[in-house]
Amino acid sequence: MNTTPAASEFGTLKTLRTVILASGIMSLIFGIVVLVWPVKSAMAVTIVIAVYAILAGLMSLVNGIRSKGVGGWTRAGLVVLGLVFLAAGVVAFGNLGESTLLLAVFVTTFIGAAWIIDGVVSLFSLGVKDRALPGATKAHKGWSIFYGIISVLAGVFVVISPLMSALWLWIFLGASLVVMGIIGIVRGASLDA
C-alpha cells in the first residue's frame, strides 16, 4: 500500500489530536472530581495504593514459595516482603480514613522536607564557581537567594502543618488538572485534522 506523505501526515495529526483531546478530557474530569470530592478522591488514591500493596504482596509470596532456583534467604525474604505488603494493604482497607490521612501527612511532609533541602542547597550553592549552578553568576544570585528563602519558608510551613498543606496541595492539584484539561481540549480541538 503506497501512502503519500500528506496522507501519512494527516493520520499522524489525527492521532495526535485524539491523544491531546482525550488527555485533556481526562485531566478535566479528574480535576473536577478532586475539587468536588477532595476527601473521596484522596481515599480513591489510597484504595489504589492498598490494592497495589495486596497484589504485590501476593506476587511476592507466590515467588517466595514457588521459586526453586534461589537460596533459602532469598525465598524467606520474598515471603516476609509479601506478608508485609499484604498486611499494609489489609490495614489500609480496614482503616481507609486514617490511612488516607497518614498518606497525606507522609507525602506532604516529604514534599516539605524536599523544599527545605532544595532551598538550603540553593543558598549554599551561591559561593560555588561552577557556572552550571544558577547562583554562580552575579545575574542569578538575587534570584537564587529569593528562591532559596522562599523554598525553605514554604518547606518549614508544610512540615509544621502537613495536614492543612496536604489539603491545599490537593486543591491546587485539582485546579491545575482542570486548567490543563481545558487548555488540552482547546489545543486538541484547534489542530486541523
Secondary structure, DSSP 4 states (H G I P E B T S, - for coil): ----HHHHHHHHHHHHHHHHHHHHHHHHHHHHHHHH-HHHHHHHHHHHHHHHHHHHHHHHHHHHHH--SS-HHHHHHHHHHHHHHHHHHHHHHHTHHHHHHHHHHHHHHHHHHHHHHHHHHHHHGGG---TTSGGGSHHHHHHHHHHHHHHHHHHHHHHHSHHHHHHHHHHHHHHHHHHHHHHHHHHHHHS--
